[in-house]
Amino acid sequence: MPKTLIEPFRIKSVEPIRMTTRAERIELLEAAKLNVFKLRAEDVLIDWLTDSGTGAMSSRQWGAIMEGDESYAGARSFYRLEGVIQNITGMRFFVPTHQGRAAEKVLFTAVCKKGDVVPNNSHFDTTRANLEYLGIEALDLVIGEGLQPATIHPFKGNIDLQRVEALLKDRGAQIPFGMLTVTNNSGGGQPVSMANIRAYAGLLKKYGKPFIMDVCRFSENAMFIKMRESGYANTPIKTIVQEMFSYADGATMSAKKDGMVNIGGFIVLRSEEWMDAVRNVLIMTEGFPTYGGLAGRDLEALAIGLEEGMQEDYLRYRLRTAEYLGERLEAAGVDFVKPTGGHAVYIDARTVLPNMPMQHYPAWALCNALYLEGGIRGVEIGSVMFGKRLPNGTETYHSMELVRLAFPRRMYTQSHFDYAGEVIAEVKEKADSIRGVKITKQSQFLRHFTCECAWV
Ligand SMILES: *Cc1c(COP(=O)(O)O)cnc(C)c1O
């Protein structure tokens, strides 16, 4: 048997990408205030900023786009998607939203109140921001291994059940529900085991708390369970997915991830009472409950995308891509979160730039260096994203300084990954010449998206 795991698709439509010179990239980055979010996408060669909504749809999805029912209320496309989601999740009540953060905002507004506290393995940045905006504390309780980039563990996304139980005992009255993010995006795209999902659900149930999953990457998580957790090697992905959902009382999803579409999200719940509260908020901000901020054609594409995202040959190739780049980095002596996650590779910037002080934001600096060296755009997951400037002018720093290279689904081929491996190795060679930044302008929430920086 040949060992190479090939892309399980062929290309039907192509989109050119453009190389720039280093001199051009220096100018472009400075014009972007040293913030890669402010670059024009056409000035990026390989865009690994995010896997969110950036993937390629299949010819079947494009075909279904024409079948979209654009009726305001009761569209056929809604019922088709509802059927698919009910089948996958086993939950009865579903509404679409325009993307994941809208699902979060609507759900939290409907069922939480100021002073609440919500535990999670790691809150994604929009999840945290939406909770904090409502005056709710977002607590990250991932297991210790999940915070150690070099430690190998099959399920680094697991939540620390002891700390969860202590929280339930101490502050139970303040907890509206427990959350769990599969896979754990902020913690390195690391999976959560079925055993952990089951035990966490059991614990929440014991204390009478609902269990809400953030299921942006439920299919990738299911594939990790199949490959790594005993007892699942011969279980079909969909069966694993259905078991994962069977423990939860509800879920929020950004369909821009494992939904295999460019826009969309949803909320799914078991409780009719909660869904009534959700619908009231949804109508005010997203739209009527049968379209929730999306077009009928988006609902059609999602109905197919959710099923395509669970195909095993696709998932095998998907997880292998990240692992493959990891092998290139290992060979170049660049440290990263191990083992590689589902949708991305997270470079540990502190080991590439060991001498750079935290105030110069090492992961942000490395991100800029990858663009300057090879036109690659990644994203900082470190102290610009998760640190805060306090009223007294001092800063808090994040526990890790990572650069995430996130891979759009079904888009880049093996040679793109080979090229990236070479660029990263080159940057590592030149580490001493990489410059840090200071933030010159920032907003109160999610500052990384819009902040302006200058070289230190
Ligand atoms: C992307 C993401 C979200 C937010 O979804 P958007 O569609 O970007 O609004 C929430 N949680 C996790 C884990 C995510 O990866």
The ligand as a Gaussian input file, in Angstrom:
#p B3LYP/6-31G(d) Opt

LIG

0 1
 C      -15.042000      30.167000      15.533000
 C      -15.443000      29.783000      16.883000
 C      -16.483000      30.450000      17.537000
 C      -17.188000      31.663000      16.952000
 O      -17.747000      31.430000      15.720000
 P      -17.861000      32.546000      14.571000
 O      -18.580000      31.882000      13.471000
 O      -16.471000      32.956000      14.200000
 O      -18.621000      33.701000      15.131000
 C      -16.837000      29.995000      18.787000
 N      -16.192000      28.977000      19.377000
 C      -15.179000      28.320000      18.779000
 C      -14.511000      27.171000      19.466000
 C      -14.763000      28.708000      17.521000
 O      -13.745000      28.060000      16.951000

